Amino acid sequence: MTQSHPDNDIRQAGPLTYRGRSIPSTTTDQRLLESRGPSDWVHTDPWRVLRIQSEFVEGFGLLSEVGQAVSVFGSARIQPGTSYYELGQSIGAKLASAGYTVITGGGPGMMEAANKGAQSSGGTSIGLGIELPFEQTLNDYIDMGVTFRYFFVRKTMFVKYSQAFVVLPGGFGTLDELFESITLVQTGKVTRFPVVLVGSAFWGGLRDWIREALLSEGVISSDDPELIRLTDDPEEVVDIIRKAHVDLARREFETQQFAETAEQVTAAQRAEDGT
Ligand SMILES: CC(C)=CCNc1ncnc2c1ncn2[C@@H]1O[C@H](COP(=O)(O)O)[C@@H](O)[C@H]1O
């Protein structure tokens, strides 16, 4: 690959500096334009970084124009016709009627149910799919969708573009999404959203365990269990989210008013002092 360059030779290749024996025998352009060689390079980390970047660009492109949105998580395995599927559908419909765009993982089961409900109520139904080792397409009830290669890029989209999380019954994937979202709220990384669990028969045990094991061992704070709300009623899901958003808007308004008043007081004080 390298030719014998004298030790004091130098080559600049974009941000990289090569000296002496490290100078490649060809230039970047030459390698790009020459005939195709082995394709191993597409699996190298610098190339992956570009792919990751392009996923962010595509996700931001799809979602940045979306208004108020709620992400709905839940099992990929629950079948149409079951009571949980109907619950998911009803929640998707109620959220859409309340003006929220519904974002799901774009897969089958509870994701499909929420997308179907949102679409049937005339709302915007979005699916953020994930490449999996087996054949799978976005469900049929999605108006706009993107399929991601990387879980962590997709997760950023759920958090960045929704203002609430609704968590329906589900397995490891759903638990991962639930605990990531509460961790983000607990650590103040996101301040603007409620997390609502739906299905007390399914989630009640987890809620009790959080109180009994986690709280009693002191591994969470006394107010941390309040980060999660639990209900069975689709109407209440929407009420919890709406109320949280109204409270947040009020707090923001008060903070802004406080800042403006503080500024006025400082200006008046300065004028009085002649400074
Ligand atoms: C039939 C089957 C297993 C399909 C998997 N297809 C999937 N498509 C899209 N998102 C998924 C899929 N599986 C898991 N997820 C993600 O993980 C959660 C569901 O995982 P689980 O089924 O609870 O653990 C969903 O909220 C979703 O964001």
The ligand as an SDF file (V2000), in Angstrom:
LIG
                    3D

 28 30  0  0  0  0  0  0  0  0999 V2000
  -42.9080  -10.4550   15.5730 C   0  0  0  0  0  0  0  0  0  0  0  0
  -41.7790   -9.6760   16.1220 C   0  0  0  0  0  0  0  0  0  0  0  0
  -41.0980  -10.1870   17.3380 C   0  0  0  0  0  0  0  0  0  0  0  0
  -41.4490   -8.5160   15.5200 C   0  0  0  0  0  0  0  0  0  0  0  0
  -40.4830   -7.5690   16.0560 C   0  0  0  0  0  0  0  0  0  0  0  0
  -40.6330   -6.3400   15.3990 N   0  0  0  0  0  0  0  0  0  0  0  0
  -40.4350   -5.1230   15.9030 C   0  0  0  0  0  0  0  0  0  0  0  0
  -40.6150   -4.0690   15.1020 N   0  0  0  0  0  0  0  0  0  0  0  0
  -40.4630   -2.8110   15.5720 C   0  0  0  0  0  0  0  0  0  0  0  0
  -40.1270   -2.5390   16.8610 N   0  0  0  0  0  0  0  0  0  0  0  0
  -39.9280   -3.5740   17.6810 C   0  0  0  0  0  0  0  0  0  0  0  0
  -40.0500   -4.9150   17.2500 C   0  0  0  0  0  0  0  0  0  0  0  0
  -39.7590   -5.7150   18.2860 N   0  0  0  0  0  0  0  0  0  0  0  0
  -39.4930   -4.9080   19.3400 C   0  0  0  0  0  0  0  0  0  0  0  0
  -39.5960   -3.6220   18.9930 N   0  0  0  0  0  0  0  0  0  0  0  0
  -39.4340   -2.4410   19.8920 C   0  0  0  0  0  0  0  0  0  0  0  0
  -39.5210   -2.9100   21.2220 O   0  0  0  0  0  0  0  0  0  0  0  0
  -40.8410   -2.7690   21.7400 C   0  0  0  0  0  0  0  0  0  0  0  0
  -41.5420   -4.1190   21.7850 C   0  0  0  0  0  0  0  0  0  0  0  0
  -40.6890   -5.1080   22.2570 O   0  0  0  0  0  0  0  0  0  0  0  0
  -41.2960   -6.3810   23.0430 P   0  0  0  0  0  0  0  0  0  0  0  0
  -42.1420   -7.1000   22.0310 O   0  0  0  0  0  0  0  0  0  0  0  0
  -42.0720   -5.8130   24.1650 O   0  0  0  0  0  0  0  0  0  0  0  0
  -40.0790   -7.1470   23.4710 O   0  0  0  0  0  0  0  0  0  0  0  0
  -41.6000   -1.8440   20.8010 C   0  0  0  0  0  0  0  0  0  0  0  0
  -42.1370   -0.7240   21.4770 O   0  0  0  0  0  0  0  0  0  0  0  0
  -40.5930   -1.4680   19.7200 C   0  0  0  0  0  0  0  0  0  0  0  0
  -40.1400   -0.1460   19.8040 O   0  0  0  0  0  0  0  0  0  0  0  0
  1  2  1  0
  2  3  1  0
  2  4  2  0
  4  5  1  0
  5  6  1  0
  6  7  1  0
  7  8  1  0
  7 12  2  0
  8  9  2  0
  9 10  1  0
 10 11  2  0
 11 12  1  0
 11 15  1  0
 12 13  1  0
 13 14  2  0
 14 15  1  0
 15 16  1  0
 16 17  1  0
 16 27  1  0
 17 18  1  0
 18 19  1  0
 18 25  1  0
 19 20  1  0
 20 21  1  0
 21 22  2  0
 21 23  1  0
 21 24  1  0
 25 26  1  0
 25 27  1  0
 27 28  1  0
M  END
$$$$
